[in-house]
Every structure is written in C-alpha cells, then in structure tokens.
Amino acid sequence: MVITLKSHREIEMMRSAGRVVAKAHQLIRSMLEPGVSTGEIDSAVERLFEEHGAIPLFKGVRGKVPFPCVTCVSINEQVVHGIPGKRTLREGDILSVDTGCRLNGWCGDAAWSYAVGEVNSLKRRLLEVGEATLQVAIREIQRRTTWSEVAALMEKKVKQVGFSVVENFVGHGIGQEMHEDPQVPNYVSHEIQKHDFQLEPGLVLAIEPMVNAGTKETRVLKDHWTVETQDRKPSVHFEHTVALTVDGPTLLTEGVGCEGML
C-alpha cells in the first residue's frame, strides 16, 4: 500500500473537480420527479461535464464489459453501479447516484441518495442513517488516529438501528486517479485492521458508506455491473471526497446533497 499525501495546491486542484461534481448533483436533484428516466439523468450530467471541460471518470471503466455511462444510478434495492437507461422514476423510489470527473488532471467523486417524492418510513429512516453515517466519518477523522477507529464508529451507527453495512464495496483514496491507496472500509474486521492506516494532513479520501435495510449480502446482476441486496430490501449510498488538513477535514465535493443554484 502506497499512500500519496497531497499538498495544499493539489488539494485546491481537486476542489475544482469537486465543484463540478457538486454541480452535477445539483442538476440531478433538479430533475427528480416521477417519469424522468435514468438515462435522461445520465445524459444531462454528461453534457454538464462537457460544458466544464471535465472528463467523466466512470465511462469506459473496465469490467467484464466496459461501464457505458458517466453516472451510476441505482434504485431502491440496487446498492451501487446501476446502469442508466430507459427505467423511469416512480413516486416513493430511492435514487442513489454516483458520479465523478477529472479536471486539469485531478479527480472528484461523490454519491448521494435521494427520495423521489414521498417515501415510506423505512426508506426515510434509511436515508437519515446513511447520511448520518457519512457525517460521523467526516467529523471523526480529525479526532482519531487511525481509520479503523472511524470505521468502527460508522459501523456502530448503522447497526444500532438494525441496518447493515455493505462489506463487498468500500471507499478509496483519490487524487490524479479515481482509485488510489488506501482502501477505506466502513466496518471493522481482523483482516481490515491488518491494512489500517494513519490519519494525517494531506490524506484525501472518497468516503462512501453503503447501508442496507436488511442483509449486508449483495449480488451482481446479469449486466455485470448492477449490484443489489440479496433480500431485495432498499439500500442507500452517500459519498464525499474529503481532504484532511492541518485545520481539520474539508469537503472537496461540498454542495453535493444540498439544494442550490447551478
């Protein structure tokens, strides 16, 4: 594991990419209504990236088949990596959107889960807990010495209300590449602790808890990308790109999840 700490200048370059990602999420929020297709959302984000001269991070990512879109759009029981297309939003859906871009050589990456209209009480609670779990991590990285201490608090937040943390997918370091060392889990195990890392200024992480209403177990669908919960209960996904500085954590994707002007 080789962790590359970022300078103040490099962090500011990443903030520029993060601003474009935040604009993408503000655009997504403005489109959320029944009848809108996931493909329409993806096309709108792709146009926004083009307008800002940003390179989408997800399109063409290698797998059994290359990922075909600039966003991952996952609905209800889908956890991550949903492929946008003809499916339309319905009242009561949870929509999780993950997207990222590279601007002037530096990356930004963020995900958020949104309610489409009024959702039931389980989904509302799941949204609240998922966002709160991300906030726990952002708050605690300046108070703790190692990541495993933060991950333990995230896991506790989720489990105390009877939900589960997805373990098959974790966060990551980020910089000039979307995925850099270290891996950033949202739970603790003996194996995870062997790969623990120190929290120090210059560290930039994509922190992204995925929280399920039921089992933590997941499966990949026949499209080779979309991941859903095995029990088909709903899931949420929240992610910010976060830099740890001498003054504490700073959100490089600030504005994601918030209402605002484009």
ChimeraX commands (.cxc) that place a marker at each C-alpha (Angstrom):
marker #1 position 0.00,0.00,0.00 radius 0.5
marker #1 position 1.42,3.35,-1.11 radius 0.5
marker #1 position -0.49,6.36,0.18 radius 0.5
marker #1 position 0.29,9.66,-1.56 radius 0.5
marker #1 position -0.32,12.74,0.60 radius 0.5
marker #1 position -1.48,15.83,-1.27 radius 0.5
marker #1 position -0.11,19.35,-0.96 radius 0.5
marker #1 position -2.30,22.40,-0.36 radius 0.5
marker #1 position -2.04,23.27,-4.08 radius 0.5
marker #1 position -3.04,19.77,-5.13 radius 0.5
marker #1 position -5.99,19.76,-2.75 radius 0.5
marker #1 position -7.20,23.02,-4.25 radius 0.5
marker #1 position -6.93,21.47,-7.73 radius 0.5
marker #1 position -9.09,18.61,-6.50 radius 0.5
marker #1 position -11.58,21.09,-5.08 radius 0.5
marker #1 position -12.11,22.45,-8.61 radius 0.5
marker #1 position -13.07,18.97,-9.81 radius 0.5
marker #1 position -15.25,18.55,-6.74 radius 0.5
marker #1 position -17.17,21.72,-7.58 radius 0.5
marker #1 position -18.11,20.28,-10.96 radius 0.5
marker #1 position -19.26,17.06,-9.29 radius 0.5
marker #1 position -21.37,19.15,-6.89 radius 0.5
marker #1 position -22.94,20.96,-9.86 radius 0.5
marker #1 position -23.77,17.57,-11.35 radius 0.5
marker #1 position -25.57,16.54,-8.18 radius 0.5
marker #1 position -27.46,19.83,-8.03 radius 0.5
marker #1 position -28.58,19.18,-11.59 radius 0.5
marker #1 position -29.64,15.65,-10.68 radius 0.5
marker #1 position -31.67,16.94,-7.73 radius 0.5
marker #1 position -33.45,19.41,-10.00 radius 0.5
marker #1 position -34.55,16.55,-12.29 radius 0.5
marker #1 position -36.02,14.26,-9.63 radius 0.5
marker #1 position -39.65,13.65,-10.44 radius 0.5
marker #1 position -41.73,10.66,-11.48 radius 0.5
marker #1 position -41.47,9.84,-15.19 radius 0.5
marker #1 position -37.88,11.01,-15.67 radius 0.5
marker #1 position -35.66,8.20,-16.95 radius 0.5
marker #1 position -32.29,7.29,-15.50 radius 0.5
marker #1 position -30.86,7.69,-18.99 radius 0.5
marker #1 position -32.07,11.29,-19.14 radius 0.5
marker #1 position -30.26,11.99,-15.87 radius 0.5
marker #1 position -27.06,10.45,-17.19 radius 0.5
marker #1 position -27.22,12.42,-20.45 radius 0.5
marker #1 position -27.71,15.69,-18.56 radius 0.5
marker #1 position -24.66,15.02,-16.37 radius 0.5
marker #1 position -22.57,14.09,-19.41 radius 0.5
marker #1 position -23.48,17.40,-21.06 radius 0.5
marker #1 position -22.57,19.31,-17.89 radius 0.5
marker #1 position -19.15,17.66,-17.75 radius 0.5
marker #1 position -18.56,18.54,-21.40 radius 0.5
marker #1 position -19.52,22.18,-20.74 radius 0.5
marker #1 position -16.91,22.39,-17.96 radius 0.5
marker #1 position -14.17,20.59,-19.89 radius 0.5
marker #1 position -14.23,17.74,-17.38 radius 0.5
marker #1 position -13.51,14.10,-18.19 radius 0.5
marker #1 position -16.02,11.62,-16.74 radius 0.5
marker #1 position -14.36,9.02,-14.53 radius 0.5
marker #1 position -16.85,6.19,-14.87 radius 0.5
marker #1 position -17.48,5.87,-18.59 radius 0.5
marker #1 position -15.34,3.08,-20.03 radius 0.5
marker #1 position -14.17,1.68,-16.68 radius 0.5
marker #1 position -13.03,-1.85,-17.33 radius 0.5
marker #1 position -15.01,-4.87,-16.24 radius 0.5
marker #1 position -16.47,-7.90,-17.96 radius 0.5
marker #1 position -17.98,-5.20,-20.15 radius 0.5
marker #1 position -16.86,-1.54,-20.04 radius 0.5
marker #1 position -19.15,0.69,-17.96 radius 0.5
marker #1 position -21.20,2.59,-20.56 radius 0.5
marker #1 position -22.26,5.75,-18.71 radius 0.5
marker #1 position -20.94,8.76,-16.76 radius 0.5
marker #1 position -23.16,8.05,-13.74 radius 0.5
marker #1 position -24.08,5.01,-11.69 radius 0.5
marker #1 position -27.83,5.23,-10.98 radius 0.5
marker #1 position -29.16,2.68,-8.50 radius 0.5
marker #1 position -32.83,2.45,-7.46 radius 0.5
marker #1 position -34.31,1.01,-4.25 radius 0.5
marker #1 position -32.75,-2.46,-3.69 radius 0.5
marker #1 position -29.86,-1.62,-6.03 radius 0.5
marker #1 position -26.75,-0.77,-3.99 radius 0.5
marker #1 position -24.22,0.58,-6.50 radius 0.5
marker #1 position -23.17,0.53,-10.17 radius 0.5
marker #1 position -26.66,0.69,-11.66 radius 0.5
marker #1 position -26.54,1.34,-15.42 radius 0.5
marker #1 position -28.76,4.25,-16.55 radius 0.5
marker #1 position -31.27,3.55,-19.29 radius 0.5
marker #1 position -34.99,3.54,-20.03 radius 0.5
marker #1 position -36.19,2.89,-16.48 radius 0.5
marker #1 position -38.24,5.81,-15.17 radius 0.5
marker #1 position -38.51,7.15,-11.64 radius 0.5
marker #1 position -41.62,6.46,-9.61 radius 0.5
marker #1 position -43.08,8.19,-6.57 radius 0.5
marker #1 position -41.59,6.59,-3.46 radius 0.5
marker #1 position -38.30,5.46,-5.05 radius 0.5
marker #1 position -34.89,5.95,-3.52 radius 0.5
marker #1 position -32.41,7.02,-6.20 radius 0.5
marker #1 position -28.68,6.68,-5.47 radius 0.5
marker #1 position -26.42,8.47,-7.95 radius 0.5
marker #1 position -22.63,8.19,-8.00 radius 0.5
marker #1 position -20.52,10.22,-10.41 radius 0.5
marker #1 position -17.07,11.73,-10.75 radius 0.5
marker #1 position -14.85,13.67,-13.11 radius 0.5
marker #1 position -11.25,14.65,-13.76 radius 0.5
marker #1 position -10.49,18.34,-14.25 radius 0.5
marker #1 position -6.98,19.55,-15.08 radius 0.5
marker #1 position -5.60,16.17,-14.07 radius 0.5
marker #1 position -7.30,15.86,-10.67 radius 0.5
marker #1 position -10.36,13.89,-9.63 radius 0.5
marker #1 position -13.55,14.46,-7.68 radius 0.5
marker #1 position -16.06,11.75,-6.77 radius 0.5
marker #1 position -19.34,11.82,-4.85 radius 0.5
marker #1 position -22.58,9.88,-4.41 radius 0.5
marker #1 position -25.90,10.77,-2.83 radius 0.5
marker #1 position -29.23,9.05,-2.27 radius 0.5
marker #1 position -32.40,10.99,-2.98 radius 0.5
marker #1 position -36.08,10.45,-2.26 radius 0.5
marker #1 position -38.39,10.69,-5.26 radius 0.5
marker #1 position -41.45,12.39,-3.83 radius 0.5
marker #1 position -42.74,10.90,-0.58 radius 0.5
marker #1 position -41.08,7.67,0.56 radius 0.5
marker #1 position -42.20,5.22,3.22 radius 0.5
marker #1 position -40.93,5.35,6.80 radius 0.5
marker #1 position -38.32,2.61,6.29 radius 0.5
marker #1 position -36.75,4.38,3.33 radius 0.5
marker #1 position -36.87,7.73,5.13 radius 0.5
marker #1 position -35.06,6.26,8.14 radius 0.5
marker #1 position -32.54,4.56,5.87 radius 0.5
marker #1 position -31.78,7.86,4.14 radius 0.5
marker #1 position -31.31,9.57,7.50 radius 0.5
marker #1 position -29.00,6.88,8.86 radius 0.5
marker #1 position -26.93,6.66,5.68 radius 0.5
marker #1 position -26.26,10.39,5.60 radius 0.5
marker #1 position -25.60,10.48,9.35 radius 0.5
marker #1 position -23.04,7.67,8.96 radius 0.5
marker #1 position -21.10,9.72,6.42 radius 0.5
marker #1 position -21.24,12.72,8.76 radius 0.5
marker #1 position -19.83,10.59,11.59 radius 0.5
marker #1 position -16.80,9.80,9.43 radius 0.5
marker #1 position -16.25,13.42,8.39 radius 0.5
marker #1 position -16.47,14.61,11.98 radius 0.5
marker #1 position -14.29,11.90,13.50 radius 0.5
marker #1 position -11.33,11.82,11.10 radius 0.5
marker #1 position -9.85,14.85,12.85 radius 0.5
marker #1 position -10.34,13.28,16.29 radius 0.5
marker #1 position -8.96,9.80,15.69 radius 0.5
marker #1 position -5.51,8.39,14.98 radius 0.5
marker #1 position -6.31,5.55,12.59 radius 0.5
marker #1 position -9.07,4.88,10.06 radius 0.5
marker #1 position -10.24,1.71,11.84 radius 0.5
marker #1 position -11.34,3.86,14.78 radius 0.5
marker #1 position -13.56,5.88,12.43 radius 0.5
marker #1 position -14.88,2.79,10.66 radius 0.5
marker #1 position -15.88,1.24,13.99 radius 0.5
marker #1 position -18.00,4.30,14.81 radius 0.5
marker #1 position -19.62,4.20,11.36 radius 0.5
marker #1 position -20.49,0.54,11.76 radius 0.5
marker #1 position -21.89,1.16,15.24 radius 0.5
marker #1 position -24.12,3.97,13.92 radius 0.5
marker #1 position -25.63,1.63,11.34 radius 0.5
marker #1 position -26.02,-1.49,13.45 radius 0.5
marker #1 position -27.60,0.22,16.44 radius 0.5
marker #1 position -30.75,0.82,14.39 radius 0.5
marker #1 position -30.83,-2.68,12.91 radius 0.5
marker #1 position -29.42,-1.87,9.47 radius 0.5
marker #1 position -26.28,-3.37,7.90 radius 0.5
marker #1 position -23.09,-2.05,6.32 radius 0.5
marker #1 position -22.16,-3.33,2.88 radius 0.5
marker #1 position -18.76,-5.02,3.09 radius 0.5
marker #1 position -18.23,-6.05,-0.54 radius 0.5
marker #1 position -17.57,-2.44,-1.60 radius 0.5
marker #1 position -15.54,0.24,0.20 radius 0.5
marker #1 position -14.25,3.77,-0.25 radius 0.5
marker #1 position -10.81,4.67,-1.54 radius 0.5
marker #1 position -8.02,7.16,-1.75 radius 0.5
marker #1 position -8.33,9.60,-4.64 radius 0.5
marker #1 position -6.09,12.09,-6.45 radius 0.5
marker #1 position -4.88,12.04,-10.02 radius 0.5
marker #1 position -6.59,8.66,-10.31 radius 0.5
marker #1 position -10.08,7.83,-9.12 radius 0.5
marker #1 position -8.94,4.79,-7.14 radius 0.5
marker #1 position -5.75,5.15,-5.14 radius 0.5
marker #1 position -4.48,3.63,-1.91 radius 0.5
marker #1 position -5.76,3.19,0.72 radius 0.5
marker #1 position -8.96,1.21,0.70 radius 0.5
marker #1 position -11.46,2.91,3.02 radius 0.5
marker #1 position -13.88,0.39,4.59 radius 0.5
marker #1 position -16.97,1.37,6.56 radius 0.5
marker #1 position -16.69,-1.53,9.00 radius 0.5
marker #1 position -14.02,-3.27,11.07 radius 0.5
marker #1 position -12.72,-6.83,10.94 radius 0.5
marker #1 position -9.45,-8.58,11.77 radius 0.5
marker #1 position -8.47,-8.54,8.10 radius 0.5
marker #1 position -9.33,-4.85,7.76 radius 0.5
marker #1 position -7.25,-3.93,10.79 radius 0.5
marker #1 position -4.18,-5.52,9.17 radius 0.5
marker #1 position -4.46,-2.85,6.45 radius 0.5
marker #1 position -5.25,0.06,8.74 radius 0.5
marker #1 position -3.70,3.48,8.07 radius 0.5
marker #1 position -2.85,6.65,9.94 radius 0.5
marker #1 position -4.95,9.78,9.65 radius 0.5
marker #1 position -2.69,12.71,8.80 radius 0.5
marker #1 position -2.79,16.01,6.89 radius 0.5
marker #1 position -2.62,15.59,3.12 radius 0.5
marker #1 position -4.76,12.47,3.09 radius 0.5
marker #1 position -7.63,12.67,0.58 radius 0.5
marker #1 position -10.33,10.02,0.77 radius 0.5
marker #1 position -13.55,9.16,-1.03 radius 0.5
marker #1 position -15.58,8.09,2.00 radius 0.5
marker #1 position -18.70,6.22,0.93 radius 0.5
marker #1 position -20.85,4.19,3.31 radius 0.5
marker #1 position -23.43,1.92,1.71 radius 0.5
marker #1 position -26.20,0.97,4.13 radius 0.5
marker #1 position -28.80,-1.75,3.66 radius 0.5
marker #1 position -32.16,-2.03,5.39 radius 0.5
marker #1 position -31.73,-5.81,5.62 radius 0.5
marker #1 position -28.84,-8.17,4.98 radius 0.5
marker #1 position -25.37,-6.90,4.10 radius 0.5
marker #1 position -25.12,-9.57,1.38 radius 0.5
marker #1 position -25.25,-8.46,-2.26 radius 0.5
marker #1 position -25.25,-9.95,-5.75 radius 0.5
marker #1 position -24.26,-8.68,-9.20 radius 0.5
marker #1 position -26.93,-8.78,-11.92 radius 0.5
marker #1 position -26.55,-10.18,-15.44 radius 0.5
marker #1 position -25.45,-6.80,-16.83 radius 0.5
marker #1 position -22.15,-7.46,-14.95 radius 0.5
marker #1 position -22.37,-4.14,-13.08 radius 0.5
marker #1 position -25.59,-3.52,-11.12 radius 0.5
marker #1 position -25.31,-4.66,-7.51 radius 0.5
marker #1 position -28.45,-5.34,-5.49 radius 0.5
marker #1 position -29.22,-6.58,-1.99 radius 0.5
marker #1 position -29.78,-10.32,-1.77 radius 0.5
marker #1 position -33.04,-9.85,0.16 radius 0.5
marker #1 position -34.11,-7.03,-2.20 radius 0.5
marker #1 position -34.62,-4.62,0.69 radius 0.5
marker #1 position -33.63,-0.99,-0.02 radius 0.5
marker #1 position -30.11,0.40,0.16 radius 0.5
marker #1 position -28.56,3.88,0.26 radius 0.5
marker #1 position -25.15,5.24,-0.74 radius 0.5
marker #1 position -23.54,8.51,0.40 radius 0.5
marker #1 position -20.07,9.73,-0.59 radius 0.5
marker #1 position -17.92,12.84,-0.32 radius 0.5
marker #1 position -14.34,13.46,-1.38 radius 0.5
marker #1 position -12.72,14.65,1.86 radius 0.5
marker #1 position -9.26,16.13,2.45 radius 0.5
marker #1 position -7.69,16.00,5.90 radius 0.5
marker #1 position -5.76,19.24,6.51 radius 0.5
marker #1 position -3.97,20.78,9.48 radius 0.5
marker #1 position -7.20,22.69,10.13 radius 0.5
marker #1 position -9.36,19.55,10.02 radius 0.5
marker #1 position -11.43,17.86,7.32 radius 0.5
marker #1 position -12.61,19.81,4.29 radius 0.5
marker #1 position -15.24,18.67,1.79 radius 0.5
marker #1 position -13.86,18.90,-1.73 radius 0.5
marker #1 position -17.32,17.99,-3.06 radius 0.5
marker #1 position -19.16,20.48,-0.85 radius 0.5
marker #1 position -22.63,21.16,-2.18 radius 0.5
marker #1 position -23.44,17.53,-3.00 radius 0.5
marker #1 position -26.73,16.65,-1.36 radius 0.5
marker #1 position -27.68,20.29,-0.86 radius 0.5
marker #1 position -30.20,22.34,-2.76 radius 0.5
marker #1 position -28.53,25.16,-4.64 radius 0.5
marker #1 position -28.19,27.10,-7.85 radius 0.5
marker #1 position -26.27,25.62,-10.77 radius 0.5
marker link #1:1,2 radius 0.2
marker link #1:2,3 radius 0.2
marker link #1:3,4 radius 0.2
marker link #1:4,5 radius 0.2
marker link #1:5,6 radius 0.2
marker link #1:6,7 radius 0.2
marker link #1:7,8 radius 0.2
marker link #1:8,9 radius 0.2
marker link #1:9,10 radius 0.2
marker link #1:10,11 radius 0.2
marker link #1:11,12 radius 0.2
marker link #1:12,13 radius 0.2
marker link #1:13,14 radius 0.2
marker link #1:14,15 radius 0.2
marker link #1:15,16 radius 0.2
marker link #1:16,17 radius 0.2
marker link #1:17,18 radius 0.2
marker link #1:18,19 radius 0.2
marker link #1:19,20 radius 0.2
marker link #1:20,21 radius 0.2
marker link #1:21,22 radius 0.2
marker link #1:22,23 radius 0.2
marker link #1:23,24 radius 0.2
marker link #1:24,25 radius 0.2
marker link #1:25,26 radius 0.2
marker link #1:26,27 radius 0.2
marker link #1:27,28 radius 0.2
marker link #1:28,29 radius 0.2
marker link #1:29,30 radius 0.2
marker link #1:30,31 radius 0.2
marker link #1:31,32 radius 0.2
marker link #1:32,33 radius 0.2
marker link #1:33,34 radius 0.2
marker link #1:34,35 radius 0.2
marker link #1:35,36 radius 0.2
marker link #1:36,37 radius 0.2
marker link #1:37,38 radius 0.2
marker link #1:38,39 radius 0.2
marker link #1:39,40 radius 0.2
marker link #1:40,41 radius 0.2
marker link #1:41,42 radius 0.2
marker link #1:42,43 radius 0.2
marker link #1:43,44 radius 0.2
marker link #1:44,45 radius 0.2
marker link #1:45,46 radius 0.2
marker link #1:46,47 radius 0.2
marker link #1:47,48 radius 0.2
marker link #1:48,49 radius 0.2
marker link #1:49,50 radius 0.2
marker link #1:50,51 radius 0.2
marker link #1:51,52 radius 0.2
marker link #1:52,53 radius 0.2
marker link #1:53,54 radius 0.2
marker link #1:54,55 radius 0.2
marker link #1:55,56 radius 0.2
marker link #1:56,57 radius 0.2
marker link #1:57,58 radius 0.2
marker link #1:58,59 radius 0.2
marker link #1:59,60 radius 0.2
marker link #1:60,61 radius 0.2
marker link #1:61,62 radius 0.2
marker link #1:62,63 radius 0.2
marker link #1:63,64 radius 0.2
marker link #1:64,65 radius 0.2
marker link #1:65,66 radius 0.2
marker link #1:66,67 radius 0.2
marker link #1:67,68 radius 0.2
marker link #1:68,69 radius 0.2
marker link #1:69,70 radius 0.2
marker link #1:70,71 radius 0.2
marker link #1:71,72 radius 0.2
marker link #1:72,73 radius 0.2
marker link #1:73,74 radius 0.2
marker link #1:74,75 radius 0.2
marker link #1:75,76 radius 0.2
marker link #1:76,77 radius 0.2
marker link #1:77,78 radius 0.2
marker link #1:78,79 radius 0.2
marker link #1:79,80 radius 0.2
marker link #1:80,81 radius 0.2
marker link #1:81,82 radius 0.2
marker link #1:82,83 radius 0.2
marker link #1:83,84 radius 0.2
marker link #1:84,85 radius 0.2
marker link #1:85,86 radius 0.2
marker link #1:86,87 radius 0.2
marker link #1:87,88 radius 0.2
marker link #1:88,89 radius 0.2
marker link #1:89,90 radius 0.2
marker link #1:90,91 radius 0.2
marker link #1:91,92 radius 0.2
marker link #1:92,93 radius 0.2
marker link #1:93,94 radius 0.2
marker link #1:94,95 radius 0.2
marker link #1:95,96 radius 0.2
marker link #1:96,97 radius 0.2
marker link #1:97,98 radius 0.2
marker link #1:98,99 radius 0.2
marker link #1:99,100 radius 0.2
marker link #1:100,101 radius 0.2
marker link #1:101,102 radius 0.2
marker link #1:102,103 radius 0.2
marker link #1:103,104 radius 0.2
marker link #1:104,105 radius 0.2
marker link #1:105,106 radius 0.2
marker link #1:106,107 radius 0.2
marker link #1:107,108 radius 0.2
marker link #1:108,109 radius 0.2
marker link #1:109,110 radius 0.2
marker link #1:110,111 radius 0.2
marker link #1:111,112 radius 0.2
marker link #1:112,113 radius 0.2
marker link #1:113,114 radius 0.2
marker link #1:114,115 radius 0.2
marker link #1:115,116 radius 0.2
marker link #1:116,117 radius 0.2
marker link #1:117,118 radius 0.2
marker link #1:118,119 radius 0.2
marker link #1:119,120 radius 0.2
marker link #1:120,121 radius 0.2
marker link #1:121,122 radius 0.2
marker link #1:122,123 radius 0.2
marker link #1:123,124 radius 0.2
marker link #1:124,125 radius 0.2
marker link #1:125,126 radius 0.2
marker link #1:126,127 radius 0.2
marker link #1:127,128 radius 0.2
marker link #1:128,129 radius 0.2
marker link #1:129,130 radius 0.2
marker link #1:130,131 radius 0.2
marker link #1:131,132 radius 0.2
marker link #1:132,133 radius 0.2
marker link #1:133,134 radius 0.2
marker link #1:134,135 radius 0.2
marker link #1:135,136 radius 0.2
marker link #1:136,137 radius 0.2
marker link #1:137,138 radius 0.2
marker link #1:138,139 radius 0.2
marker link #1:139,140 radius 0.2
marker link #1:140,141 radius 0.2
marker link #1:141,142 radius 0.2
marker link #1:142,143 radius 0.2
marker link #1:143,144 radius 0.2
marker link #1:144,145 radius 0.2
marker link #1:145,146 radius 0.2
marker link #1:146,147 radius 0.2
marker link #1:147,148 radius 0.2
marker link #1:148,149 radius 0.2
marker link #1:149,150 radius 0.2
marker link #1:150,151 radius 0.2
marker link #1:151,152 radius 0.2
marker link #1:152,153 radius 0.2
marker link #1:153,154 radius 0.2
marker link #1:154,155 radius 0.2
marker link #1:155,156 radius 0.2
marker link #1:156,157 radius 0.2
marker link #1:157,158 radius 0.2
marker link #1:158,159 radius 0.2
marker link #1:159,160 radius 0.2
marker link #1:160,161 radius 0.2
marker link #1:161,162 radius 0.2
marker link #1:162,163 radius 0.2
marker link #1:163,164 radius 0.2
marker link #1:164,165 radius 0.2
marker link #1:165,166 radius 0.2
marker link #1:166,167 radius 0.2
marker link #1:167,168 radius 0.2
marker link #1:168,169 radius 0.2
marker link #1:169,170 radius 0.2
marker link #1:170,171 radius 0.2
marker link #1:171,172 radius 0.2
marker link #1:172,173 radius 0.2
marker link #1:173,174 radius 0.2
marker link #1:174,175 radius 0.2
marker link #1:175,176 radius 0.2
marker link #1:176,177 radius 0.2
marker link #1:177,178 radius 0.2
marker link #1:178,179 radius 0.2
marker link #1:179,180 radius 0.2
marker link #1:180,181 radius 0.2
marker link #1:181,182 radius 0.2
marker link #1:182,183 radius 0.2
marker link #1:183,184 radius 0.2
marker link #1:184,185 radius 0.2
marker link #1:185,186 radius 0.2
marker link #1:186,187 radius 0.2
marker link #1:187,188 radius 0.2
marker link #1:188,189 radius 0.2
marker link #1:189,190 radius 0.2
marker link #1:190,191 radius 0.2
marker link #1:191,192 radius 0.2
marker link #1:192,193 radius 0.2
marker link #1:193,194 radius 0.2
marker link #1:194,195 radius 0.2
marker link #1:195,196 radius 0.2
marker link #1:196,197 radius 0.2
marker link #1:197,198 radius 0.2
marker link #1:198,199 radius 0.2
marker link #1:199,200 radius 0.2
marker link #1:200,201 radius 0.2
marker link #1:201,202 radius 0.2
marker link #1:202,203 radius 0.2
marker link #1:203,204 radius 0.2
marker link #1:204,205 radius 0.2
marker link #1:205,206 radius 0.2
marker link #1:206,207 radius 0.2
marker link #1:207,208 radius 0.2
marker link #1:208,209 radius 0.2
marker link #1:209,210 radius 0.2
marker link #1:210,211 radius 0.2
marker link #1:211,212 radius 0.2
marker link #1:212,213 radius 0.2
marker link #1:213,214 radius 0.2
marker link #1:214,215 radius 0.2
marker link #1:215,216 radius 0.2
marker link #1:216,217 radius 0.2
marker link #1:217,218 radius 0.2
marker link #1:218,219 radius 0.2
marker link #1:219,220 radius 0.2
marker link #1:220,221 radius 0.2
marker link #1:221,222 radius 0.2
marker link #1:222,223 radius 0.2
marker link #1:223,224 radius 0.2
marker link #1:224,225 radius 0.2
marker link #1:225,226 radius 0.2
marker link #1:226,227 radius 0.2
marker link #1:227,228 radius 0.2
marker link #1:228,229 radius 0.2
marker link #1:229,230 radius 0.2
marker link #1:230,231 radius 0.2
marker link #1:231,232 radius 0.2
marker link #1:232,233 radius 0.2
marker link #1:233,234 radius 0.2
marker link #1:234,235 radius 0.2
marker link #1:235,236 radius 0.2
marker link #1:236,237 radius 0.2
marker link #1:237,238 radius 0.2
marker link #1:238,239 radius 0.2
marker link #1:239,240 radius 0.2
marker link #1:240,241 radius 0.2
marker link #1:241,242 radius 0.2
marker link #1:242,243 radius 0.2
marker link #1:243,244 radius 0.2
marker link #1:244,245 radius 0.2
marker link #1:245,246 radius 0.2
marker link #1:246,247 radius 0.2
marker link #1:247,248 radius 0.2
marker link #1:248,249 radius 0.2
marker link #1:249,250 radius 0.2
marker link #1:250,251 radius 0.2
marker link #1:251,252 radius 0.2
marker link #1:252,253 radius 0.2
marker link #1:253,254 radius 0.2
marker link #1:254,255 radius 0.2
marker link #1:255,256 radius 0.2
marker link #1:256,257 radius 0.2
marker link #1:257,258 radius 0.2
marker link #1:258,259 radius 0.2
marker link #1:259,260 radius 0.2
marker link #1:260,261 radius 0.2
marker link #1:261,262 radius 0.2
view
